[in-house]
Amino acid sequence: VATTNMERESYEEACATLGVEAGASWAEAKKVYQAKVQFAHPDRGGDPDRFKRLTRAYEYIAKVKGENP
């Protein structure tokens, strides 16, 4: 869990980008990511920049929660 103000803000931004509450469980964040990334994936006609933003947010949340994406 984020400890400094800067880390907390970054964590909250990552959650907002992914579209989950800051207190969401890892399972919920993973589920939302998997659903959104299917539509954002460039190979499926999605926006490459949105795909990258979602993936960066997901990886940051995983890091903060101590999970392996």
PyMOL Python script that loads the backbone (N, CA, C, O; Angstrom):
from pymol import cmd

cmd.read_pdbstr("""\
ATOM      1  N   VAL A   1       0.854  -1.178   0.000  1.00  0.00           N
ATOM      2  CA  VAL A   1       0.000   0.000   0.000  1.00  0.00           C
ATOM      3  C   VAL A   1       0.895   1.235   0.000  1.00  0.00           C
ATOM      4  O   VAL A   1       1.938   1.254   0.654  1.00  0.00           O
ATOM      5  N   ALA A   2       0.486   2.253  -0.729  1.00  0.00           N
ATOM      6  CA  ALA A   2       1.284   3.466  -0.884  1.00  0.00           C
ATOM      7  C   ALA A   2       1.557   4.123   0.459  1.00  0.00           C
ATOM      8  O   ALA A   2       0.677   4.188   1.317  1.00  0.00           O
ATOM      9  N   THR A   3       2.791   4.613   0.639  1.00  0.00           N
ATOM     10  CA  THR A   3       3.172   5.174   1.924  1.00  0.00           C
ATOM     11  C   THR A   3       3.357   6.680   1.900  1.00  0.00           C
ATOM     12  O   THR A   3       2.922   7.350   2.837  1.00  0.00           O
ATOM     13  N   THR A   4       3.971   7.237   0.890  1.00  0.00           N
ATOM     14  CA  THR A   4       4.172   8.684   0.851  1.00  0.00           C
ATOM     15  C   THR A   4       3.020   9.344   0.101  1.00  0.00           C
ATOM     16  O   THR A   4       2.254   8.685  -0.602  1.00  0.00           O
ATOM     17  N   ASN A   5       2.914  10.667   0.270  1.00  0.00           N
ATOM     18  CA  ASN A   5       1.859  11.402  -0.436  1.00  0.00           C
ATOM     19  C   ASN A   5       1.980  11.220  -1.940  1.00  0.00           C
ATOM     20  O   ASN A   5       0.980  11.023  -2.630  1.00  0.00           O
ATOM     21  N   MET A   6       3.227  11.287  -2.456  1.00  0.00           N
ATOM     22  CA  MET A   6       3.446  11.141  -3.890  1.00  0.00           C
ATOM     23  C   MET A   6       3.019   9.741  -4.356  1.00  0.00           C
ATOM     24  O   MET A   6       2.369   9.601  -5.393  1.00  0.00           O
ATOM     25  N   GLU A   7       3.383   8.718  -3.592  1.00  0.00           N
ATOM     26  CA  GLU A   7       2.988   7.356  -3.953  1.00  0.00           C
ATOM     27  C   GLU A   7       1.474   7.195  -3.893  1.00  0.00           C
ATOM     28  O   GLU A   7       0.884   6.539  -4.752  1.00  0.00           O
ATOM     29  N   ARG A   8       0.845   7.788  -2.889  1.00  0.00           N
ATOM     30  CA  ARG A   8      -0.605   7.684  -2.746  1.00  0.00           C
ATOM     31  C   ARG A   8      -1.301   8.340  -3.934  1.00  0.00           C
ATOM     32  O   ARG A   8      -2.257   7.790  -4.481  1.00  0.00           O
ATOM     33  N   GLU A   9      -0.814   9.526  -4.335  1.00  0.00           N
ATOM     34  CA  GLU A   9      -1.405  10.216  -5.477  1.00  0.00           C
ATOM     35  C   GLU A   9      -1.220   9.399  -6.752  1.00  0.00           C
ATOM     36  O   GLU A   9      -2.144   9.283  -7.556  1.00  0.00           O
ATOM     37  N   SER A  10      -0.036   8.836  -6.935  1.00  0.00           N
ATOM     38  CA  SER A  10       0.215   8.024  -8.122  1.00  0.00           C
ATOM     39  C   SER A  10      -0.671   6.787  -8.123  1.00  0.00           C
ATOM     40  O   SER A  10      -1.188   6.386  -9.165  1.00  0.00           O
ATOM     41  N   TYR A  11      -0.844   6.185  -6.951  1.00  0.00           N
ATOM     42  CA  TYR A  11      -1.704   5.007  -6.834  1.00  0.00           C
ATOM     43  C   TYR A  11      -3.144   5.374  -7.167  1.00  0.00           C
ATOM     44  O   TYR A  11      -3.825   4.644  -7.887  1.00  0.00           O
ATOM     45  N   GLU A  12      -3.603   6.501  -6.644  1.00  0.00           N
ATOM     46  CA  GLU A  12      -4.968   6.950  -6.921  1.00  0.00           C
ATOM     47  C   GLU A  12      -5.152   7.272  -8.404  1.00  0.00           C
ATOM     48  O   GLU A  12      -6.208   6.991  -8.972  1.00  0.00           O
ATOM     49  N   GLU A  13      -4.134   7.859  -9.032  1.00  0.00           N
ATOM     50  CA  GLU A  13      -4.192   8.139 -10.468  1.00  0.00           C
ATOM     51  C   GLU A  13      -4.258   6.843 -11.268  1.00  0.00           C
ATOM     52  O   GLU A  13      -5.011   6.740 -12.237  1.00  0.00           O
ATOM     53  N   ALA A  14      -3.469   5.860 -10.861  1.00  0.00           N
ATOM     54  CA  ALA A  14      -3.479   4.564 -11.549  1.00  0.00           C
ATOM     55  C   ALA A  14      -4.850   3.911 -11.423  1.00  0.00           C
ATOM     56  O   ALA A  14      -5.364   3.347 -12.389  1.00  0.00           O
ATOM     57  N   CYS A  15      -5.436   3.986 -10.243  1.00  0.00           N
ATOM     58  CA  CYS A  15      -6.776   3.420 -10.033  1.00  0.00           C
ATOM     59  C   CYS A  15      -7.803   4.147 -10.895  1.00  0.00           C
ATOM     60  O   CYS A  15      -8.675   3.513 -11.489  1.00  0.00           O
ATOM     61  N   ALA A  16      -7.703   5.466 -10.965  1.00  0.00           N
ATOM     62  CA  ALA A  16      -8.631   6.248 -11.783  1.00  0.00           C
ATOM     63  C   ALA A  16      -8.476   5.891 -13.264  1.00  0.00           C
ATOM     64  O   ALA A  16      -9.470   5.761 -13.978  1.00  0.00           O
ATOM     65  N   THR A  17      -7.247   5.736 -13.718  1.00  0.00           N
ATOM     66  CA  THR A  17      -6.999   5.359 -15.109  1.00  0.00           C
ATOM     67  C   THR A  17      -7.627   4.011 -15.417  1.00  0.00           C
ATOM     68  O   THR A  17      -8.230   3.821 -16.473  1.00  0.00           O
ATOM     69  N   LEU A  18      -7.482   3.086 -14.491  1.00  0.00           N
ATOM     70  CA  LEU A  18      -8.036   1.749 -14.690  1.00  0.00           C
ATOM     71  C   LEU A  18      -9.554   1.730 -14.491  1.00  0.00           C
ATOM     72  O   LEU A  18     -10.252   0.887 -15.053  1.00  0.00           O
ATOM     73  N   GLY A  19     -10.055   2.671 -13.683  1.00  0.00           N
ATOM     74  CA  GLY A  19     -11.490   2.747 -13.438  1.00  0.00           C
ATOM     75  C   GLY A  19     -11.946   1.939 -12.240  1.00  0.00           C
ATOM     76  O   GLY A  19     -13.056   1.408 -12.224  1.00  0.00           O
ATOM     77  N   VAL A  20     -11.074   1.844 -11.223  1.00  0.00           N
ATOM     78  CA  VAL A  20     -11.440   1.146  -9.983  1.00  0.00           C
ATOM     79  C   VAL A  20     -11.248   2.093  -8.807  1.00  0.00           C
ATOM     80  O   VAL A  20     -10.480   3.051  -8.889  1.00  0.00           O
ATOM     81  N   GLU A  21     -11.948   1.820  -7.717  1.00  0.00           N
ATOM     82  CA  GLU A  21     -11.776   2.599  -6.490  1.00  0.00           C
ATOM     83  C   GLU A  21     -10.385   2.319  -5.919  1.00  0.00           C
ATOM     84  O   GLU A  21      -9.831   1.240  -6.126  1.00  0.00           O
ATOM     85  N   ALA A  22      -9.828   3.286  -5.205  1.00  0.00           N
ATOM     86  CA  ALA A  22      -8.497   3.116  -4.618  1.00  0.00           C
ATOM     87  C   ALA A  22      -8.453   1.957  -3.629  1.00  0.00           C
ATOM     88  O   ALA A  22      -7.391   1.373  -3.413  1.00  0.00           O
ATOM     89  N   GLY A  23      -9.576   1.620  -3.032  1.00  0.00           N
ATOM     90  CA  GLY A  23      -9.613   0.517  -2.078  1.00  0.00           C
ATOM     91  C   GLY A  23      -9.982  -0.820  -2.704  1.00  0.00           C
ATOM     92  O   GLY A  23     -10.239  -1.790  -1.991  1.00  0.00           O
ATOM     93  N   ALA A  24     -10.010  -0.879  -4.029  1.00  0.00           N
ATOM     94  CA  ALA A  24     -10.412  -2.110  -4.713  1.00  0.00           C
ATOM     95  C   ALA A  24      -9.420  -3.234  -4.451  1.00  0.00           C
ATOM     96  O   ALA A  24      -8.227  -3.002  -4.254  1.00  0.00           O
ATOM     97  N   SER A  25      -9.935  -4.437  -4.452  1.00  0.00           N
ATOM     98  CA  SER A  25      -9.067  -5.602  -4.262  1.00  0.00           C
ATOM     99  C   SER A  25      -8.242  -5.832  -5.523  1.00  0.00           C
ATOM    100  O   SER A  25      -8.555  -5.317  -6.597  1.00  0.00           O
ATOM    101  N   TRP A  26      -7.185  -6.615  -5.364  1.00  0.00           N
ATOM    102  CA  TRP A  26      -6.348  -6.967  -6.511  1.00  0.00           C
ATOM    103  C   TRP A  26      -7.183  -7.743  -7.534  1.00  0.00           C
ATOM    104  O   TRP A  26      -7.058  -7.516  -8.738  1.00  0.00           O
ATOM    105  N   ALA A  27      -8.024  -8.647  -7.065  1.00  0.00           N
ATOM    106  CA  ALA A  27      -8.854  -9.448  -7.971  1.00  0.00           C
ATOM    107  C   ALA A  27      -9.773  -8.556  -8.805  1.00  0.00           C
ATOM    108  O   ALA A  27      -9.963  -8.794  -9.998  1.00  0.00           O
ATOM    109  N   GLU A  28     -10.341  -7.527  -8.169  1.00  0.00           N
ATOM    110  CA  GLU A  28     -11.224  -6.611  -8.893  1.00  0.00           C
ATOM    111  C   GLU A  28     -10.441  -5.810  -9.929  1.00  0.00           C
ATOM    112  O   GLU A  28     -10.889  -5.663 -11.066  1.00  0.00           O
ATOM    113  N   ALA A  29      -9.271  -5.290  -9.544  1.00  0.00           N
ATOM    114  CA  ALA A  29      -8.441  -4.521 -10.471  1.00  0.00           C
ATOM    115  C   ALA A  29      -8.043  -5.384 -11.668  1.00  0.00           C
ATOM    116  O   ALA A  29      -8.073  -4.926 -12.811  1.00  0.00           O
ATOM    117  N   LYS A  30      -7.678  -6.613 -11.401  1.00  0.00           N
ATOM    118  CA  LYS A  30      -7.273  -7.533 -12.469  1.00  0.00           C
ATOM    119  C   LYS A  30      -8.439  -7.815 -13.416  1.00  0.00           C
ATOM    120  O   LYS A  30      -8.260  -7.841 -14.634  1.00  0.00           O
ATOM    121  N   LYS A  31      -9.620  -8.024 -12.864  1.00  0.00           N
ATOM    122  CA  LYS A  31     -10.815  -8.309 -13.662  1.00  0.00           C
ATOM    123  C   LYS A  31     -11.156  -7.122 -14.569  1.00  0.00           C
ATOM    124  O   LYS A  31     -11.452  -7.298 -15.751  1.00  0.00           O
ATOM    125  N   VAL A  32     -11.113  -5.916 -14.003  1.00  0.00           N
ATOM    126  CA  VAL A  32     -11.413  -4.709 -14.778  1.00  0.00           C
ATOM    127  C   VAL A  32     -10.372  -4.523 -15.878  1.00  0.00           C
ATOM    128  O   VAL A  32     -10.721  -4.217 -17.018  1.00  0.00           O
ATOM    129  N   TYR A  33      -9.107  -4.706 -15.543  1.00  0.00           N
ATOM    130  CA  TYR A  33      -8.035  -4.574 -16.534  1.00  0.00           C
ATOM    131  C   TYR A  33      -8.258  -5.548 -17.690  1.00  0.00           C
ATOM    132  O   TYR A  33      -8.208  -5.155 -18.855  1.00  0.00           O
ATOM    133  N   GLN A  34      -8.499  -6.799 -17.371  1.00  0.00           N
ATOM    134  CA  GLN A  34      -8.666  -7.812 -18.416  1.00  0.00           C
ATOM    135  C   GLN A  34      -9.841  -7.493 -19.336  1.00  0.00           C
ATOM    136  O   GLN A  34      -9.774  -7.743 -20.540  1.00  0.00           O
ATOM    137  N   ALA A  35     -10.900  -6.950 -18.785  1.00  0.00           N
ATOM    138  CA  ALA A  35     -12.061  -6.588 -19.604  1.00  0.00           C
ATOM    139  C   ALA A  35     -11.754  -5.388 -20.499  1.00  0.00           C
ATOM    140  O   ALA A  35     -12.084  -5.397 -21.685  1.00  0.00           O
ATOM    141  N   LYS A  36     -11.128  -4.364 -19.936  1.00  0.00           N
ATOM    142  CA  LYS A  36     -10.876  -3.135 -20.699  1.00  0.00           C
ATOM    143  C   LYS A  36      -9.787  -3.309 -21.746  1.00  0.00           C
ATOM    144  O   LYS A  36      -9.870  -2.744 -22.836  1.00  0.00           O
ATOM    145  N   VAL A  37      -8.773  -4.086 -21.415  1.00  0.00           N
ATOM    146  CA  VAL A  37      -7.635  -4.211 -22.316  1.00  0.00           C
ATOM    147  C   VAL A  37      -8.017  -4.974 -23.593  1.00  0.00           C
ATOM    148  O   VAL A  37      -7.383  -4.791 -24.632  1.00  0.00           O
ATOM    149  N   GLN A  38      -9.028  -5.812 -23.522  1.00  0.00           N
ATOM    150  CA  GLN A  38      -9.470  -6.521 -24.729  1.00  0.00           C
ATOM    151  C   GLN A  38      -9.955  -5.547 -25.794  1.00  0.00           C
ATOM    152  O   GLN A  38      -9.705  -5.742 -26.984  1.00  0.00           O
ATOM    153  N   PHE A  39     -10.644  -4.505 -25.366  1.00  0.00           N
ATOM    154  CA  PHE A  39     -11.161  -3.527 -26.319  1.00  0.00           C
ATOM    155  C   PHE A  39     -10.115  -2.490 -26.710  1.00  0.00           C
ATOM    156  O   PHE A  39     -10.217  -1.878 -27.773  1.00  0.00           O
ATOM    157  N   ALA A  40      -9.121  -2.291 -25.867  1.00  0.00           N
ATOM    158  CA  ALA A  40      -8.093  -1.294 -26.143  1.00  0.00           C
ATOM    159  C   ALA A  40      -6.908  -1.875 -26.906  1.00  0.00           C
ATOM    160  O   ALA A  40      -6.070  -1.121 -27.400  1.00  0.00           O
ATOM    161  N   HIS A  41      -6.822  -3.185 -27.011  1.00  0.00           N
ATOM    162  CA  HIS A  41      -5.654  -3.814 -27.636  1.00  0.00           C
ATOM    163  C   HIS A  41      -5.566  -3.428 -29.114  1.00  0.00           C
ATOM    164  O   HIS A  41      -6.551  -3.536 -29.846  1.00  0.00           O
ATOM    165  N   PRO A  42      -4.383  -2.975 -29.553  1.00  0.00           N
ATOM    166  CA  PRO A  42      -4.214  -2.550 -30.949  1.00  0.00           C
ATOM    167  C   PRO A  42      -4.528  -3.655 -31.970  1.00  0.00           C
ATOM    168  O   PRO A  42      -5.010  -3.363 -33.064  1.00  0.00           O
ATOM    169  N   ASP A  43      -4.264  -4.894 -31.626  1.00  0.00           N
ATOM    170  CA  ASP A  43      -4.552  -5.994 -32.548  1.00  0.00           C
ATOM    171  C   ASP A  43      -6.048  -6.203 -32.751  1.00  0.00           C
ATOM    172  O   ASP A  43      -6.464  -6.888 -33.685  1.00  0.00           O
ATOM    173  N   ARG A  44      -6.844  -5.619 -31.886  1.00  0.00           N
ATOM    174  CA  ARG A  44      -8.305  -5.731 -31.997  1.00  0.00           C
ATOM    175  C   ARG A  44      -8.929  -4.402 -32.424  1.00  0.00           C
ATOM    176  O   ARG A  44     -10.132  -4.190 -32.276  1.00  0.00           O
ATOM    177  N   GLY A  45      -8.092  -3.515 -32.955  1.00  0.00           N
ATOM    178  CA  GLY A  45      -8.582  -2.236 -33.441  1.00  0.00           C
ATOM    179  C   GLY A  45      -8.673  -1.156 -32.382  1.00  0.00           C
ATOM    180  O   GLY A  45      -9.266  -0.103 -32.615  1.00  0.00           O
ATOM    181  N   GLY A  46      -8.087  -1.412 -31.214  1.00  0.00           N
ATOM    182  CA  GLY A  46      -8.119  -0.441 -30.127  1.00  0.00           C
ATOM    183  C   GLY A  46      -7.044   0.621 -30.256  1.00  0.00           C
ATOM    184  O   GLY A  46      -6.194   0.567 -31.145  1.00  0.00           O
ATOM    185  N   ASP A  47      -7.098   1.570 -29.366  1.00  0.00           N
ATOM    186  CA  ASP A  47      -6.158   2.686 -29.334  1.00  0.00           C
ATOM    187  C   ASP A  47      -4.878   2.265 -28.617  1.00  0.00           C
ATOM    188  O   ASP A  47      -4.929   1.919 -27.436  1.00  0.00           O
ATOM    189  N   PRO A  48      -3.727   2.285 -29.302  1.00  0.00           N
ATOM    190  CA  PRO A  48      -2.470   1.864 -28.678  1.00  0.00           C
ATOM    191  C   PRO A  48      -2.102   2.693 -27.444  1.00  0.00           C
ATOM    192  O   PRO A  48      -1.555   2.158 -26.479  1.00  0.00           O
ATOM    193  N   ASP A  49      -2.396   3.984 -27.470  1.00  0.00           N
ATOM    194  CA  ASP A  49      -2.071   4.831 -26.319  1.00  0.00           C
ATOM    195  C   ASP A  49      -2.930   4.467 -25.109  1.00  0.00           C
ATOM    196  O   ASP A  49      -2.432   4.428 -23.984  1.00  0.00           O
ATOM    197  N   ARG A  50      -4.192   4.207 -25.331  1.00  0.00           N
ATOM    198  CA  ARG A  50      -5.075   3.790 -24.226  1.00  0.00           C
ATOM    199  C   ARG A  50      -4.615   2.442 -23.674  1.00  0.00           C
ATOM    200  O   ARG A  50      -4.609   2.234 -22.461  1.00  0.00           O
ATOM    201  N   PHE A  51      -4.236   1.541 -24.551  1.00  0.00           N
ATOM    202  CA  PHE A  51      -3.735   0.230 -24.137  1.00  0.00           C
ATOM    203  C   PHE A  51      -2.505   0.396 -23.244  1.00  0.00           C
ATOM    204  O   PHE A  51      -2.395  -0.258 -22.207  1.00  0.00           O
ATOM    205  N   LYS A  52      -1.587   1.266 -23.644  1.00  0.00           N
ATOM    206  CA  LYS A  52      -0.372   1.508 -22.852  1.00  0.00           C
ATOM    207  C   LYS A  52      -0.707   2.126 -21.498  1.00  0.00           C
ATOM    208  O   LYS A  52      -0.136   1.733 -20.480  1.00  0.00           O
ATOM    209  N   ARG A  53      -1.634   3.096 -21.477  1.00  0.00           N
ATOM    210  CA  ARG A  53      -2.023   3.732 -20.210  1.00  0.00           C
ATOM    211  C   ARG A  53      -2.645   2.715 -19.258  1.00  0.00           C
ATOM    212  O   ARG A  53      -2.319   2.691 -18.072  1.00  0.00           O
ATOM    213  N   LEU A  54      -3.534   1.881 -19.773  1.00  0.00           N
ATOM    214  CA  LEU A  54      -4.170   0.859 -18.943  1.00  0.00           C
ATOM    215  C   LEU A  54      -3.136  -0.124 -18.398  1.00  0.00           C
ATOM    216  O   LEU A  54      -3.181  -0.500 -17.227  1.00  0.00           O
ATOM    217  N   THR A  55      -2.214  -0.532 -19.249  1.00  0.00           N
ATOM    218  CA  THR A  55      -1.199  -1.501 -18.833  1.00  0.00           C
ATOM    219  C   THR A  55      -0.264  -0.906 -17.793  1.00  0.00           C
ATOM    220  O   THR A  55       0.080  -1.572 -16.816  1.00  0.00           O
ATOM    221  N   ARG A  56       0.152   0.346 -17.991  1.00  0.00           N
ATOM    222  CA  ARG A  56       1.019   1.002 -16.993  1.00  0.00           C
ATOM    223  C   ARG A  56       0.299   1.125 -15.655  1.00  0.00           C
ATOM    224  O   ARG A  56       0.891   0.874 -14.605  1.00  0.00           O
ATOM    225  N   ALA A  57      -0.963   1.505 -15.688  1.00  0.00           N
ATOM    226  CA  ALA A  57      -1.741   1.636 -14.448  1.00  0.00           C
ATOM    227  C   ALA A  57      -1.869   0.288 -13.756  1.00  0.00           C
ATOM    228  O   ALA A  57      -1.688   0.189 -12.543  1.00  0.00           O
ATOM    229  N   TYR A  58      -2.176  -0.734 -14.513  1.00  0.00           N
ATOM    230  CA  TYR A  58      -2.320  -2.098 -13.976  1.00  0.00           C
ATOM    231  C   TYR A  58      -1.010  -2.573 -13.347  1.00  0.00           C
ATOM    232  O   TYR A  58      -1.011  -3.134 -12.251  1.00  0.00           O
ATOM    233  N   GLU A  59       0.093  -2.348 -14.035  1.00  0.00           N
ATOM    234  CA  GLU A  59       1.396  -2.769 -13.507  1.00  0.00           C
ATOM    235  C   GLU A  59       1.766  -1.990 -12.248  1.00  0.00           C
ATOM    236  O   GLU A  59       2.367  -2.548 -11.330  1.00  0.00           O
ATOM    237  N   TYR A  60       1.414  -0.714 -12.196  1.00  0.00           N
ATOM    238  CA  TYR A  60       1.706   0.083 -11.001  1.00  0.00           C
ATOM    239  C   TYR A  60       0.881  -0.407  -9.816  1.00  0.00           C
ATOM    240  O   TYR A  60       1.399  -0.537  -8.706  1.00  0.00           O
ATOM    241  N   ILE A  61      -0.393  -0.678 -10.047  1.00  0.00           N
ATOM    242  CA  ILE A  61      -1.252  -1.193  -8.975  1.00  0.00           C
ATOM    243  C   ILE A  61      -0.714  -2.533  -8.487  1.00  0.00           C
ATOM    244  O   ILE A  61      -0.689  -2.793  -7.284  1.00  0.00           O
ATOM    245  N   ALA A  62      -0.288  -3.374  -9.409  1.00  0.00           N
ATOM    246  CA  ALA A  62       0.283  -4.674  -9.033  1.00  0.00           C
ATOM    247  C   ALA A  62       1.512  -4.482  -8.155  1.00  0.00           C
ATOM    248  O   ALA A  62       1.685  -5.185  -7.159  1.00  0.00           O
ATOM    249  N   LYS A  63       2.359  -3.537  -8.522  1.00  0.00           N
ATOM    250  CA  LYS A  63       3.580  -3.268  -7.748  1.00  0.00           C
ATOM    251  C   LYS A  63       3.227  -2.814  -6.333  1.00  0.00           C
ATOM    252  O   LYS A  63       3.799  -3.304  -5.359  1.00  0.00           O
ATOM    253  N   VAL A  64       2.297  -1.891  -6.225  1.00  0.00           N
ATOM    254  CA  VAL A  64       1.902  -1.364  -4.920  1.00  0.00           C
ATOM    255  C   VAL A  64       1.285  -2.460  -4.052  1.00  0.00           C
ATOM    256  O   VAL A  64       1.529  -2.519  -2.847  1.00  0.00           O
ATOM    257  N   LYS A  65       0.494  -3.317  -4.670  1.00  0.00           N
ATOM    258  CA  LYS A  65      -0.179  -4.379  -3.915  1.00  0.00           C
ATOM    259  C   LYS A  65       0.695  -5.614  -3.720  1.00  0.00           C
ATOM    260  O   LYS A  65       0.278  -6.575  -3.073  1.00  0.00           O
ATOM    261  N   GLY A  66       1.909  -5.591  -4.280  1.00  0.00           N
ATOM    262  CA  GLY A  66       2.812  -6.723  -4.116  1.00  0.00           C
ATOM    263  C   GLY A  66       2.401  -7.943  -4.915  1.00  0.00           C
ATOM    264  O   GLY A  66       2.660  -9.078  -4.515  1.00  0.00           O
ATOM    265  N   GLU A  67       1.759  -7.700  -6.047  1.00  0.00           N
ATOM    266  CA  GLU A  67       1.306  -8.794  -6.911  1.00  0.00           C
ATOM    267  C   GLU A  67       2.170  -8.863  -8.158  1.00  0.00           C
ATOM    268  O   GLU A  67       2.861  -7.904  -8.503  1.00  0.00           O
ATOM    269  N   ASN A  68       2.126  -9.990  -8.823  1.00  0.00           N
ATOM    270  CA  ASN A  68       2.848 -10.180 -10.071  1.00  0.00           C
ATOM    271  C   ASN A  68       1.835 -10.191 -11.209  1.00  0.00           C
ATOM    272  O   ASN A  68       1.042 -11.124 -11.330  1.00  0.00           O
ATOM    273  N   PRO A  69       1.863  -9.141 -12.052  1.00  0.00           N
ATOM    274  CA  PRO A  69       0.861  -9.083 -13.121  1.00  0.00           C
ATOM    275  C   PRO A  69       1.122 -10.172 -14.113  1.00  0.00           C
ATOM    276  O   PRO A  69       0.391 -10.301 -15.095  1.00  0.00           O
TER     277      PRO A  69
END
""", "prot")
cmd.dss("prot")
cmd.show_as("cartoon", "prot")
cmd.util.cbc("prot")
cmd.orient("prot")
